[in-house]
Amino acid sequence: MNAPGPLLAVDAPSLLYRAFFALPTSITDEEGHPVNALLGTVNLLLWAIERHDPRAVVFCFGPDSATYRVELYPRYHADRPPMPEELAQQWARAEDFFGAFGWYVTDHDSLEADDLLGALASAETEAGGTALLYTGDRDMFQCVSDSVSVLFPRGAKDGPELIGPDQVRKRYGVAPEQVPDFIALRGDPSDGLPGAKGIGEKTAKDLLREHGTLDAVIAASVRLRPRIGAALRESAEELRAFREIATLVPVPLDPPPDRPTDWLAGAAAARGLGMRRLADRLERLAET
């Protein structure tokens, strides 16, 4: 008997934004409303489903900025532009559209989609399964283990990169569990986190490889080069706040039951939004 496939947890905001900016808004339904983000997201998912055969798919939504993260650092996500109206219209239709495929859709009123992805990964592995997290957010590398991988989108036509522990170490030079400490030290421009003054990627990596954790790095600051040591001591509390921002919040979730993709229902939903080529493709998948 074949082992069940992984749970595929999807960072819905990440993929919707990526698809929206990758495809023209001239892709519309019969009433002229853009559907490019919905179409592009499904195409991204089909690539993953056909290759990894997940036992279930869960789309995770949440607010752009968790309140407690903004309270810790008011500049968190402050420079992000508002959602384009053409995307907001599709966002409102996403739950019904993705749900038609038999994909679970979950949301949280105060925590971000990232936190839900991490919670699902933990729940799945605690139940003895494996998880795939489909996201363009490098913060999620902290979840990577022998049982959890990240599907990280890239521009090439060969699909997303599969990120495991070795790939995290190759990219950052640190272990997955050190990623929040690394982000705190190096900073993360996409989240508005500046990191420690004068400490870039290489220095952050070297410090963590030698000392292990952010707290240990700060404790060792008196023995470091004067400029680096002073920067760490002067911003110690702020750096700890950055680490807390970058660390996922545990959410009590149960692993969802197995649920295969419903190709025919998905085809009907796609055809209803004018996605004829996608609907034809889905109907062919139903026949295999």
C-alpha positions as CSV (number, residue, x, y, z in Angstrom):
1,M,0.0,0.0,0.0
2,N,1.4,3.4,-1.0
3,A,2.0,6.0,1.7
4,P,-0.3,9.0,1.6
5,G,1.0,12.1,-0.1
6,P,2.0,15.2,1.8
7,L,-0.4,17.9,3.0
8,L,0.0,20.8,0.7
9,A,-0.5,24.1,2.6
10,V,-0.7,27.2,0.4
11,D,0.2,30.7,1.3
12,A,-2.8,32.2,-0.6
13,P,-1.8,35.9,-0.3
14,S,1.7,35.1,-1.6
15,L,0.6,33.1,-4.6
16,L,-2.3,35.4,-5.5
17,Y,0.0,38.5,-5.5
18,R,2.6,36.6,-7.6
19,A,0.0,35.5,-10.1
20,F,-1.6,38.9,-10.3
21,F,1.6,40.6,-11.3
22,A,2.7,37.8,-13.6
23,L,-0.4,37.8,-15.8
24,P,-2.2,40.7,-17.5
25,T,-5.5,42.0,-16.1
26,S,-6.8,41.7,-19.6
27,I,-7.6,38.1,-18.6
28,T,-11.2,38.5,-17.6
29,D,-14.5,36.7,-17.1
30,E,-17.5,37.2,-19.4
31,E,-18.4,40.4,-17.5
32,G,-15.0,41.9,-18.0
33,H,-13.8,41.4,-14.4
34,P,-10.1,40.4,-14.2
35,V,-9.4,36.8,-13.2
36,N,-5.7,36.7,-13.8
37,A,-4.7,36.1,-10.2
38,L,-7.2,33.3,-9.8
39,L,-6.1,31.6,-13.0
40,G,-2.4,32.0,-12.3
41,T,-2.8,30.6,-8.8
42,V,-4.6,27.5,-10.0
43,N,-1.9,26.9,-12.6
44,L,0.8,27.1,-9.9
45,L,-1.2,24.6,-7.8
46,L,-1.7,22.2,-10.7
47,W,2.1,22.0,-11.2
48,A,2.5,21.0,-7.5
49,I,-0.4,18.6,-7.4
50,E,0.6,16.7,-10.5
51,R,4.1,16.2,-9.2
52,H,3.6,15.7,-5.5
53,D,0.1,14.1,-5.3
54,P,-0.9,15.7,-2.0
55,R,-3.4,14.0,0.2
56,A,-5.2,17.4,0.7
57,V,-4.7,21.0,-0.2
58,V,-5.3,23.9,2.3
59,F,-5.3,27.6,1.2
60,C,-4.3,29.8,4.1
61,F,-5.4,33.5,4.4
62,G,-4.9,36.1,7.1
63,P,-4.4,39.8,7.5
64,D,-1.4,41.4,5.9
65,S,0.1,42.4,9.3
66,A,-0.7,40.7,12.6
67,T,-1.5,43.4,15.2
68,Y,1.0,42.2,17.7
69,R,3.8,42.4,15.1
70,V,2.9,46.0,14.4
71,E,2.8,46.8,18.1
72,L,6.3,45.3,18.4
73,Y,7.6,47.4,15.5
74,P,5.3,50.0,13.9
75,R,7.3,50.0,10.6
76,Y,6.5,46.4,10.0
77,H,4.9,46.1,6.5
78,A,4.4,49.9,6.7
79,D,5.9,50.5,3.2
80,R,3.7,48.0,1.4
81,P,1.3,49.6,-1.1
82,P,-2.4,49.0,-0.9
83,M,-3.9,46.0,-2.7
84,P,-4.8,46.9,-6.3
85,E,-8.6,47.0,-6.8
86,E,-8.4,44.5,-9.6
87,L,-6.8,42.0,-7.2
88,A,-9.2,42.9,-4.3
89,Q,-12.1,41.8,-6.6
90,Q,-10.5,38.4,-7.1
91,W,-9.6,38.1,-3.5
92,A,-13.3,38.3,-2.6
93,R,-14.0,35.4,-5.0
94,A,-11.1,33.2,-4.0
95,E,-12.7,31.2,-1.2
96,D,-15.6,30.0,-3.4
97,F,-13.4,29.4,-6.4
98,F,-10.7,27.4,-4.7
99,G,-13.3,25.6,-2.6
100,A,-14.9,24.3,-5.8
101,F,-11.8,22.2,-6.4
102,G,-12.3,20.5,-3.0
103,W,-9.4,22.5,-1.5
104,Y,-9.8,23.6,2.1
105,V,-9.7,27.3,2.7
106,T,-8.8,28.6,6.2
107,D,-8.5,32.1,7.5
108,H,-7.5,33.9,10.7
109,D,-8.7,37.3,11.9
110,S,-5.6,38.3,13.7
111,L,-2.7,36.1,12.6
112,E,-1.1,36.0,9.2
113,A,-1.3,33.2,6.6
114,D,2.4,32.3,7.5
115,D,1.3,31.4,11.0
116,L,-1.4,29.0,9.7
117,L,1.0,27.3,7.4
118,G,3.5,26.7,10.2
119,A,0.7,25.4,12.4
120,L,-0.5,23.0,9.7
121,A,3.0,21.8,9.2
122,S,3.4,21.1,12.9
123,A,0.1,19.3,13.2
124,E,0.8,17.2,10.1
125,T,4.2,16.1,11.3
126,E,3.0,15.4,14.8
127,A,0.4,13.1,13.3
128,G,3.2,11.2,11.4
129,G,2.7,12.8,8.0
130,T,4.7,15.1,5.8
131,A,3.9,18.7,4.6
132,L,4.7,20.9,1.6
133,L,4.4,24.7,2.2
134,Y,3.9,26.6,-1.1
135,T,5.0,30.1,-0.4
136,G,7.3,32.9,-1.7
137,D,8.1,34.0,1.9
138,R,11.6,33.0,3.0
139,D,10.4,33.3,6.7
140,M,8.8,29.9,6.2
141,F,12.3,28.3,5.8
142,Q,12.2,28.1,9.7
143,C,9.6,25.2,9.3
144,V,11.8,23.1,7.1
145,S,12.8,19.7,8.4
146,D,13.1,16.1,7.2
147,S,9.2,16.0,7.2
148,V,8.5,19.6,5.9
149,S,9.6,21.2,2.7
150,V,8.9,24.5,1.1
151,L,7.9,25.0,-2.5
152,F,9.5,28.3,-3.3
153,P,8.3,30.0,-6.6
154,R,10.8,31.1,-9.1
155,G,10.7,32.7,-12.6
156,A,11.8,29.7,-14.6
157,K,9.3,27.5,-16.3
158,D,10.5,24.4,-14.4
159,G,8.3,25.2,-11.5
160,P,9.1,26.1,-7.8
161,E,12.3,25.1,-6.1
162,L,11.9,22.4,-3.4
163,I,13.6,23.6,-0.3
164,G,14.7,21.1,2.3
165,P,17.2,21.5,5.2
166,D,20.3,21.3,2.9
167,Q,18.9,24.1,0.7
168,V,18.3,26.4,3.7
169,R,21.8,25.9,4.8
170,K,23.1,26.5,1.3
171,R,21.1,29.7,0.9
172,Y,21.7,31.2,4.4
173,G,24.5,29.2,5.9
174,V,22.4,28.5,9.0
175,A,20.0,25.7,10.1
176,P,16.2,26.2,9.6
177,E,15.6,26.7,13.3
178,Q,18.1,29.7,13.2
179,V,16.2,31.5,10.4
180,P,14.3,33.9,12.8
181,D,17.6,34.9,14.5
182,F,19.2,35.3,11.0
183,I,16.3,37.6,9.9
184,A,16.6,39.7,13.1
185,L,20.3,40.2,12.5
186,R,20.4,40.7,8.8
187,G,17.0,42.4,8.4
188,D,14.2,41.8,5.9
189,P,13.4,44.7,3.6
190,S,10.2,43.0,2.4
191,D,8.8,43.2,6.0
192,G,10.4,46.6,6.8
193,L,12.8,45.1,9.3
194,P,16.2,46.9,9.2
195,G,18.2,44.3,11.2
196,A,21.4,45.3,13.1
197,K,23.2,48.3,11.8
198,G,26.2,47.3,9.7
199,I,25.5,43.6,9.8
200,G,24.7,42.0,6.5
201,E,24.0,38.5,5.4
202,K,27.6,37.2,5.7
203,T,28.2,38.6,9.1
204,A,24.8,37.4,10.4
205,K,25.6,33.9,9.1
206,D,29.1,33.9,10.6
207,L,27.8,35.1,14.0
208,L,25.1,32.5,14.2
209,R,27.4,29.7,13.1
210,E,29.8,30.5,15.8
211,H,27.4,31.4,18.7
212,G,24.2,29.6,17.8
213,T,21.4,32.0,18.8
214,L,20.7,35.8,18.7
215,D,20.9,35.9,22.5
216,A,24.3,34.2,22.5
217,V,25.5,36.6,19.8
218,I,24.4,39.6,21.9
219,A,26.0,38.1,25.0
220,A,29.3,37.7,23.1
221,S,29.1,41.3,21.8
222,V,31.8,42.5,24.2
223,R,34.3,40.1,22.5
224,L,33.4,41.1,19.0
225,R,34.9,43.8,16.8
226,P,34.0,47.1,18.4
227,R,31.7,48.4,15.6
228,I,29.7,45.1,15.5
229,G,29.6,44.7,19.3
230,A,28.4,48.2,19.8
231,A,25.6,47.8,17.2
232,L,24.4,44.6,18.8
233,R,24.4,46.1,22.3
234,E,22.7,49.3,21.2
235,S,19.9,47.5,19.4
236,A,19.6,44.4,21.5
237,E,15.9,44.8,22.5
238,E,14.9,45.8,19.0
239,L,16.7,42.8,17.6
240,R,14.8,40.5,20.0
241,A,11.6,42.2,18.8
242,F,12.6,41.5,15.2
243,R,13.2,37.8,16.1
244,E,9.7,37.6,17.7
245,I,8.2,39.2,14.6
246,A,9.9,36.7,12.4
247,T,9.0,33.7,14.5
248,L,5.7,32.0,13.6
249,V,3.0,31.9,16.3
250,P,1.7,28.5,17.3
251,V,-2.0,28.0,16.3
252,P,-4.0,25.0,17.6
253,L,-5.0,23.2,14.4
254,D,-5.9,19.6,13.6
255,P,-4.7,18.0,10.3
256,P,-7.5,18.1,7.8
257,P,-8.9,14.8,6.5
258,D,-7.8,13.5,3.1
259,R,-9.6,15.2,0.2
260,P,-8.5,14.7,-3.4
261,T,-8.9,17.5,-5.9
262,D,-12.3,17.5,-7.6
263,W,-11.2,18.1,-11.2
264,L,-14.7,18.2,-12.7
265,A,-16.1,20.6,-10.1
266,G,-13.0,22.8,-10.6
267,A,-13.5,22.7,-14.4
268,A,-17.1,23.9,-13.9
269,A,-15.9,26.8,-11.7
270,A,-13.2,27.7,-14.2
271,R,-15.6,27.7,-17.1
272,G,-18.0,29.9,-15.1
273,L,-15.2,32.5,-14.9
274,G,-14.4,32.3,-18.6
275,M,-11.3,30.1,-18.1
276,R,-12.0,27.8,-21.0
277,R,-8.5,26.5,-21.6
278,L,-8.1,25.7,-17.9
279,A,-11.5,24.0,-17.8
280,D,-10.5,21.8,-20.7
281,R,-7.3,20.9,-19.0
282,L,-9.1,20.0,-15.8
283,E,-11.6,17.8,-17.6
284,R,-8.7,15.9,-19.2
285,L,-7.2,15.4,-15.7
286,A,-10.5,14.0,-14.5
287,E,-10.3,11.3,-17.2
288,T,-6.8,10.1,-16.1
